Amino acid sequence: MVSNNKVELTNSTGHPRRYKCDSSTAIPKYTLLRLTDPRTASAQAAANEPMAGIAAEDKSATETSVVTISVWTDGVFDLTASGAIAIGQPVCSAGDGNKVQAVASAAASGAAIIGYALETASDTETINVRVRL
């Protein structure tokens, strides 16, 4: 189950973007989505992946005619930490169950950095993260 929630969306919309998605895959709302080629969003699978954003809607696996999904790219979201994260620290995908982790040196850059922590977190704690993609 995805426990992330939006706290506030920038410009009240969260600057959603449409991405392609697998027509036979379920994507729950608030899932952290990685970016794959060509301009496709799917659930994160590994640490430091380029990120598309956060699913702004539920996508059912039975909706095989649905091949795009709306993704929030800007706002404040409750996200779960994998490991300790300091306030203000940039975060990236953790690759373990829809979580984020602190960016370690040059391990992540560009779209792999999903945003930054607005609170300090211990492992598995849910905190506010400023998402900016």
N, C-alpha and C positions, 0 to 999 in steps of 0.2 A: 504494500500500500504506500502511496506517495503522501508524505506528510507536509510537504512544502506548501506555503500559502503566500499570496501577495499581501503586502502591507500597504504599499501605495504605488501607483503607476505614474511615471513621469508624463506630464501633459495629459493626465487622466486616461491615456490610452495605452501606455507602455510601449509605444512605437512598434506595433506588431508588424511582422513580415510573414509572407507566405512562403513555405518551403515544400518541396516534394516530400512524400513519405511513402513507405511501403503500404500498398493497399490492403494487405492481409495481416498487418501487425497492429495490435492494440497499443495506444499511447494514452495513458491517463493524464488529465489536466495537471499541471505543475511539474511534469517530468522534465528534468534537465536533458536537453537535446544536443547531441553533437552534430557537427557539420561534416557531411561527406560529399563527394563529387558524384554527379553534378548538382549543386545546390539542393541537397537532400538532408532532411533532419531525421535522426533516429536516436533512441535512448543511448546515453553515454555508456561506454563499455570499458574504457581504460582511463588512466590518469593522464592529465595534460593534453587532452584532445581539443581540437578547435571546436568551439561551441556555437550553436545557432541561437540558443536562448532557452526559454522556458515555455512549455506547451500551454497555450492560452485556451485550449478546449480539449475535451475528450475525443479520442478517435477509436472507434470500435474495430476489432479484427473482422467482424462480419460485414462491415461497410466497405466492401471491396471496390465500390465505385468511387470512393473518396481517396484521392491521390495527393492531396495537399493538406497542410495543417498550418494554423495561425500560431505564431511564436512571439512571445513578449521578449523585447530586447533591452528595455530600459525601465528601471523602477527599483523599489525596495522589496525584497522577498525574504521570508523565513526559510532558511536552508540549514541542513544538518551537517555538522562538521565531522570530518574523518581526521582525527588527530587534533592537536591544539592549534588554535588560530588566534593571533594577537589582533587587537583593535587596529583598524587601518591597514592591515596586511592584505595584499592582493590574494585572490583565491582562484582556483581552477578546478576542473573536474577531478574527482577522486577515483572514479571507476568502480566504486563499491556501493551499489545500491542507492543511487540518486543523491550522493553526498558531494561536498566540496572540501578541498584541503588547501592549506597555505601553499603559496607558490614558493618553491625552493630554488633560490638563485636564478639561473637561466634555464631551468627545466621547462618553463612555460613562457610563451610570449604571444603577442598578437591576439587572435581570437581565442586562444587557449585560456587567457585570463578573463574570467567571466565578470569580475568586479572586485570589490573590496569589503572587508568585514567592518560593520558598524558597531560591533560588540566583540568582546573577548570570548573565546569558546574553548571548552575542553572537549575531548573525544565524545562524539554522539550528541553533543548539545546543539539545540536549534537556536540560531542567531539571525539577526537582520543582516542581510548582505545587499549592498548597493550594486545592482546588476547594470552594466554598461557595455553593450556590444554594438 
